[in-house]
Amino acid sequence: MDDSAAVLIAVVIGVLLIATLMLFYVPEPANAVYVSDTRFDVAVLDFRNSSTWTGVEETVRSRTEARLVNTSAIDVFSRAQLDALLIERALQASGPLDPATAIEIGSLAGVSKLITGSVYAVDTRSDETTVCTDWAGGQCVTRVPGTKYSARVLAQIEVIDVETGLIERAIDLDGAETVSLPVESTFGGFDSLLAGAADEIASEIAETLTSYYFRELRYGLYGQVEEKRGGYIGRDESDRFRQSDGTVHLIVHFTQMQDRELFDVDWVTSAGESIQRSEDIVGDGAWRVYSLDLSGIDPGRYSVRTSLSGTPAFQAPFTVSP
């Protein structure tokens, strides 16, 4: 078998695999919301460093704070906003926070959780390798000697409840970053790789917090709905509908949920008057479609409000025109 035939067979197999996956794939609705029964405001405190790499703890701390700032449903009180004298006095101890200190810091910042931790190991390596410098037809045709640089950061993160001062979660995390360069290229140092490893740790922290403390819902408004593999695919996603469309459909996927939770759906006018309301019992992984008949609806502005076990979840506004 020549190379061209092998490539053709590989392409055909790849197309068949993709087609098979598409038969089972149900795309998520575009919008996401995180719901928590309690207020979730955090302050990211200084991290400790027991590794030999100076400054890596601040890199991990700052990347964690930045990642949480950009995470929906988590409000972050900046470490820089804390009163310097009082906080620094509380943080003089090099060991873990004791409950009394955690409660004091939480009351000063007005937050519900404290995030802290330590970097306990940093591993940097440079290994011989080869680097591709020339490609043709999707294949490497020229390789030259190179060096593979890698950095790995091991850390433990603690989530502390400020009401009790106790550690609620202790998470071991591992972040790594690599780059391969030809031997004649200049390597700028491991700092950028350590920053990449810290970004990986920060992402894991955000994912852990949202999965542990929040329920996640994916949702969208659509003109048409198709059932597929136990889920629903929406067509004609919009926030503008016509009376002639007949029906507006709300698709909700409960992607991260407890079992048997009460979900309320209320279709309301711009004045807040309810025109249709329903109650449902949902669980983890459930798909639901809630529909509103537009034939008897006057043109105007409307919205659909939802709540999960009594906690507001999301509100999706839309308009109906003649």
C-alpha positions in Angstrom: 0.0 0.0 0.0 1.5 3.4 -1.0 1.4 6.5 1.1 -1.4 8.2 -0.8 -3.7 5.2 -0.3 -2.9 5.1 3.4 -3.7 8.8 3.7 -7.0 8.3 1.9 -8.0 5.4 4.2 -7.1 7.5 7.3 -9.2 10.4 6.0 -12.2 8.1 5.3 -11.9 6.5 8.8 -11.7 10.0 10.3 -14.8 11.2 8.5 -16.7 8.1 9.6 -15.7 8.6 13.2 -16.8 12.2 13.1 -20.1 11.2 11.5 -20.7 8.6 14.2 -20.0 11.0 17.0 -22.4 13.6 15.5 -25.2 11.0 15.7 -24.8 10.9 19.4 -23.8 14.5 20.1 -26.4 16.9 21.5 -25.1 20.5 21.6 -25.5 22.5 24.8 -27.8 25.6 24.8 -25.7 28.7 24.5 -26.4 30.3 27.9 -25.1 29.1 31.2 -25.9 30.1 34.8 -24.6 29.0 38.2 -27.0 28.8 41.1 -26.0 28.7 44.8 -28.2 28.7 47.9 -25.8 30.9 49.8 -23.8 34.0 49.0 -20.4 33.2 47.5 -17.9 36.0 47.9 -14.3 35.2 48.2 -10.9 36.8 49.1 -7.8 35.2 47.8 -5.1 35.5 50.5 -1.3 35.1 50.2 0.0 31.6 49.4 2.8 30.0 51.2 5.9 28.7 49.3 7.9 25.7 50.5 9.6 25.1 47.1 13.0 26.5 46.2 11.6 28.7 43.4 11.2 32.3 44.8 8.0 34.1 43.9 6.0 31.2 42.4 3.4 31.4 45.2 2.5 35.0 44.2 2.2 33.9 40.5 -0.3 31.1 41.5 -2.2 33.5 43.9 -2.6 36.3 41.3 -3.5 33.9 38.5 -6.1 32.3 40.8 -7.6 35.7 41.7 -7.8 36.7 38.0 -9.4 33.4 37.0 -12.1 33.7 39.8 -12.8 37.3 38.9 -13.8 36.0 35.4 -15.9 33.1 36.7 -19.6 33.6 36.7 -21.4 33.7 40.1 -18.2 34.2 42.1 -17.5 37.7 43.5 -13.9 38.4 44.4 -12.8 40.9 47.0 -9.3 42.1 45.8 -6.4 41.3 48.2 -5.2 44.8 47.5 -8.4 46.3 49.0 -7.9 44.7 52.4 -6.7 47.0 55.1 -2.9 46.6 55.1 -2.2 47.1 58.7 -5.0 44.8 60.1 -4.5 42.1 57.5 -0.7 42.0 57.6 -0.9 41.8 61.4 -3.3 38.8 61.0 -1.1 37.1 58.5 2.2 37.3 60.4 2.1 33.6 61.1 3.8 31.5 58.4 1.7 28.4 59.1 -1.9 27.6 58.1 -4.6 30.1 59.2 -6.2 29.3 62.6 -10.0 29.6 62.8 -10.0 32.8 64.8 -7.7 34.5 62.3 -9.8 33.3 59.4 -13.0 34.7 61.0 -11.2 38.0 61.6 -10.1 38.3 58.0 -13.5 37.3 56.7 -15.3 39.9 58.8 -12.8 42.6 57.6 -13.3 41.8 54.0 -17.0 41.0 54.2 -16.7 37.7 52.3 -18.0 34.2 52.9 -15.0 32.2 51.8 -11.2 32.6 52.0 -8.9 31.0 49.4 -5.4 30.3 50.4 -2.8 27.5 50.1 0.8 26.7 49.4 3.1 25.8 46.6 5.1 22.8 47.8 7.2 21.8 44.8 8.4 23.2 41.5 10.1 21.0 38.9 11.9 22.5 35.9 13.5 20.3 33.2 15.4 20.6 29.9 15.6 17.5 27.8 17.0 16.7 24.4 14.4 16.3 21.6 13.8 17.0 17.9 11.8 19.9 16.5 10.0 20.0 13.2 11.0 23.0 11.1 9.4 22.2 7.8 6.0 20.8 6.9 4.5 19.5 3.6 1.1 18.0 3.0 0.4 17.9 6.7 3.6 15.9 7.5 6.9 16.9 9.0 9.7 16.7 6.4 12.5 18.3 8.3 13.5 17.8 11.9 16.4 19.4 13.8 17.9 18.8 17.2 16.1 20.7 19.9 15.5 21.1 23.6 12.2 20.5 25.4 11.7 22.8 28.4 9.1 22.0 31.0 7.9 23.4 34.3 5.6 21.7 36.8 4.0 23.3 39.9 2.5 21.3 42.7 0.2 23.1 45.1 -2.5 22.6 47.7 -5.4 25.0 47.9 -7.7 25.5 51.0 -11.2 26.9 51.0 -12.0 28.3 54.5 -15.5 29.2 55.7 -15.4 32.5 57.5 -18.3 31.7 59.8 -16.6 28.7 61.4 -13.0 29.4 60.5 -12.7 25.7 59.4 -11.3 24.3 56.2 -14.1 23.1 54.0 -12.1 21.9 51.1 -8.4 21.0 50.6 -7.4 20.4 47.0 -4.1 19.0 45.6 -3.4 20.5 42.2 -0.8 20.0 39.5 -0.1 22.4 36.7 2.5 21.9 33.9 3.6 23.8 30.8 6.2 22.8 28.1 7.8 24.3 25.0 10.2 22.8 22.5 12.8 24.9 20.6 15.6 24.3 18.2 19.0 24.2 19.9 20.1 27.5 18.2 17.0 29.3 19.5 17.2 31.5 22.7 15.1 30.3 25.6 13.7 33.2 27.6 13.6 31.3 30.9 11.1 29.3 32.9 9.1 32.2 34.2 6.6 32.1 31.3 6.2 28.3 31.7 5.6 28.7 35.4 2.9 31.3 34.6 1.3 28.8 32.2 1.4 26.1 34.9 -0.1 28.6 37.4 -2.9 29.3 34.9 -3.7 25.6 34.7 -3.9 25.4 38.5 -6.1 28.5 38.6 -8.5 26.9 36.1 -8.7 23.8 38.1 -9.5 25.8 41.2 -12.4 27.6 39.5 -13.8 24.4 38.1 -13.6 22.7 41.5 -15.4 25.6 43.3 -18.2 25.8 40.7 -18.7 22.0 40.7 -18.7 21.8 44.5 -20.7 24.9 45.5 -22.9 25.6 42.5 -25.5 23.9 40.3 -25.2 24.6 36.6 -28.0 25.1 34.1 -27.6 25.6 30.3 -30.6 27.3 28.6 -31.8 29.1 25.5 -35.0 30.3 23.7 -35.8 28.8 20.4 -38.5 28.8 17.7 -38.2 25.1 17.1 -37.1 22.1 19.0 -35.9 18.6 18.0 -35.6 15.7 20.4 -32.4 13.7 20.1 -30.8 11.0 22.2 -32.6 11.9 25.4 -31.9 15.7 24.9 -33.2 18.5 22.8 -31.7 20.6 20.0 -33.0 24.1 19.5 -33.5 25.7 16.1 -33.8 29.4 15.4 -32.4 30.7 18.7 -33.7 34.2 19.3 -35.1 36.7 21.7 -37.5 38.1 19.0 -40.5 36.1 18.0 -43.6 36.7 15.9 -47.2 35.7 16.7 -47.1 33.6 13.5 -44.2 31.6 15.0 -46.8 29.8 17.1 -44.7 28.8 20.0 -41.5 29.9 21.9 -39.5 27.1 23.5 -37.3 27.3 26.5 -34.7 24.4 26.5 -32.9 23.8 29.9 -30.2 21.3 30.5 -29.5 20.7 34.2 -25.8 19.8 33.7 -24.7 19.9 37.4 -27.5 19.3 39.9 -28.7 17.5 43.0 -31.4 14.9 42.7 -35.1 15.9 42.8 -34.9 19.6 43.0 -37.9 21.9 42.4 -37.7 24.0 39.3 -40.2 26.8 38.7 -40.9 28.4 35.3 -42.9 31.6 35.1 -43.7 33.4 31.8 -44.4 37.1 32.6 -45.3 40.4 31.0 -43.0 43.5 31.2 -45.1 44.5 34.2 -44.4 41.3 36.0 -47.8 39.8 35.5 -47.7 36.0 35.2 -49.3 34.5 32.1 -48.2 30.9 32.5 -46.5 29.1 35.3 -45.3 25.6 35.8 -43.5 23.5 38.4 -41.2 20.6 37.7 -39.0 18.1 39.5 -35.5 17.8 38.0 -32.2 16.0 38.6 -28.6 15.9 37.4 -28.4 15.6 33.6 -32.0 16.2 33.0 -33.2 17.9 29.8 -36.5 19.9 29.7 -38.5 21.9 27.2 -41.0 24.5 28.5 -43.2 26.1 25.8 -45.4 29.2 25.6 -48.2 29.4 23.0 -48.0 32.7 21.2 -51.4 32.6 19.5 -53.1 34.4 22.4 -50.3 36.7 23.3 -50.4 40.4 22.6 -47.3 42.0 20.9 -44.9 43.4 23.5 -42.0 42.6 25.9 -42.0 39.4 27.9 -39.6 37.3 29.9 -39.4 33.9 31.4 -38.3 33.7 35.0 -37.0 30.6 36.7 -36.0 29.5 40.2 -34.3 26.4 41.5 -35.5 25.1 44.9 -36.6 28.7 45.7 -33.4 30.4 44.6 -33.7 32.6 41.5 -31.8 31.0 38.6 -32.2 33.1 35.4 -34.5 35.4 33.5 -34.6 35.4 29.7 -36.3 38.5 28.1 -37.9 38.3 24.7 -40.3 40.3 22.5 -43.3 39.3 20.5 -44.3 41.2 17.4 -47.4 40.9 15.2 
